[in-house]
Amino acid sequence: MISAIDLPSFSDAPPPLTASSPDLPPFAAFGELSVLHRPVTSIVNPAGISIGGFVSIGSGAVIEALVPERGVTVEIHDGAYIGHGLRLTAVGGVVIEEEAMLADGCYVSDTNHVYEDVSQPIKRQGLRDGRRVVIGRGAWLGIGAVVCGDVRIGENAVVGARSVVTTDVPDRCVVAGNPARIVRRWDGSDWVWLPDGGEPLR
């Protein structure tokens, strides 16, 4: 097994924000040994965002907790790793559980735009409510993955690069495509590829 955690690296970006940084946004929580890499694109309502310990969030992040009166609606738990260019939007709640890993350019949202009133521009119709996203413990979202709606990504599940997920993903499986389908599954003793392009999520 190869680990790149301790490899030397170079960047001309400013040092990342940490719990001791005087200019750290006023998050609900920001755990020890966590880093938020700069430049940061946008943090909306930091009081509604809780970040655990030993979390790494890449540069260019957009994190939005859009309903302040609901308190904390974004939770990023201990040991989560998030690559560069995250876009995360929460109305009801988004939870990224322990040790989950999101590659660069992921989009995670529990909402989208209401569009059904054809007499009004979509941007005036508001956002959908009543939904929640959970990225399960130890899960991995590949580069550019999209998770949107009322969705749970299972424990140690894999979402392939550029895949679009709008339905729950079971624990310990691999999904890929748009819409995402289960292409590989842990059967209790081994990983098994599914025939015929996999099976749809339900």
N, C-alpha and C positions, 0 to 999 in steps of 0.2 A: 504494500500500500504506500502511496506517495502522499506526503502532506506538504503543502506550500505555505503553511501558516507563518513560519519563521524566516522565510526567504527575504533577503534585502530587496528593497524596491525604491524607485525614485519618482517624485512628483514635484512640480513647481507650484502646486496649490498651497495655500496657507495651511498651517497645522489644523487638524480636526478639532472640533468642539468636544469638550469633555465636561464631566460634572463640575470641574473646578473653573471652567472658562467664565470670565465675567460677562461675556456677551452671549452665553447660552440662552436660547429662548426659555421663557418661564413654563416649562413643561410641568404636568401634574407629578411626574416622577422621571428621573434620569439616573440610572443605576451606575454604580462604580464600574470602572473599566470599560464603559460604553463610549463609543465615538460616533460623531456625526460629521462626515467629511464635508469640507467646503470646496467650491461654493455651494451654498444651499439655495435652491431656486425659490421655494416658498413653504412656510409653515403657517397654516391658518388655524387660529385658536389653539395655541400650544397648551393651554390649561386643560384641554380636552384630550391630550395625548400623554400616555404613560409608557415609558421605555424602561425595561428592566436592566439588569447588569450584564456586562460582557456582550453587548449588542454592537454590531457595526452596521452603519448606514452609509452608503456611498454618496458621492457628490451628486449635485443636481436634483436632490430629492424634492418632491412636492407632496406634502402630507397635510390633509385637510380634515379637521373635525368640525363639520359644518353647523352643528346645532349646539351652541354653548350651554343652553339650559338643561341639556341632558347629561352634563358632567363629562366623564371620560368615555369617549366613544372609539378611541383608537388605543389598543393595547399591543405592545411589542414585547414579548416575554424574554426571559433570560436566554442568552446565548444565540439569539437569532442573528442571521447574517443577511444583509440586504445590499445588493449591488448598486451601481451607479444608475441614476435616471429613474428612480422609483416614482410612480404616480399612485397615491393612495388617497381615496376619498371615502369618508364615512358620514352617514346620516343616522342610521340605527346603531351600527357597531361593526368594527373590523378588528379581529384578534389574530395576531401572528404568534403561534405558540412556541414553546421552548425549542431551540436548536433548529427551527425551520430555516431554510435557505432560499432566498429569492435572487436569481441572477439579474444582470443588468436589464434595464428597460421594462420591468414588469409593471402591469397595470392591475390594481386591486381596488374594487369599489363595491359597496353594497347598494348603489343607487344608479339611476340613469335618468335621462330627461323624459318627462311626460310629453307626448306628442299627439295625442288622439284628437284634440280640438283643432280642426283644420282651419278655423277662423282666426287663430292666433299664431304668431311666430312661436316656434318651439322654445326659444330662449325665455319666453314669458310664462311658460306653463309649469314651471317648477320642477322639482325632483321627486322621484318615487321614494316612498317611506315604507317602514315595516319589514325591512330585510336585514340580514346579518351575514357577514363573511367570516369564516374561521379557517385559517391555514394551520393544519394539524401539526403536532409535535414531530419534528424530524423530517417534514416534507421538503420537497425540492421543486421549485418552479424554474424552468429553463428560461433562457434569454427571450425577452419579449412576450412572455406568457400573459394572457388576459384572464382574470377571474372576476366575474361581475354578476351581481344578483344576490339571491338568498342561497348561499353555497357553503358547504364544508368540504375542504380538501383533507382527506384522511391522513392518519398517522403514517409517516414514512412513505407516502405516495409521491409519485413523480409526475409532473406536468411538463410535457415536451416543449421545446422552444417554439415560440409563435403560436402555441395552441390557444384555443378559446374555450373557456369552461364557464358554463352557466347552470350546471347541475352538480349535485354532490358527487364527489369522487371517493370510492371506498378506500379503506386502509390498504397499504402495501400492494399497490398496483401502479402501472404506468399507463398514462393516457396521452394521446397525441392527436392533433388535427383540429379542424374547424368545421363543424363542432367536434370537440374532443371525444374520442372513443377509447375504451380500454383495449390496449394492445398487448399487455403482459400482466401477469398476476402471480402473486405468491400463493402456492397451494398448501402451505403448511410445512413443506419440506424442500421445495425448490421453486425457482422462477420459471413460469411456463408462458411461452408465446401463444397468443390466441390466433387461430386461423382466419382466413378470409377478411383480413383487415381489422379484426377485433370486433368488439360488441359495443353497442351504444350505451351511454350512461342513462340511468333511469332515475 
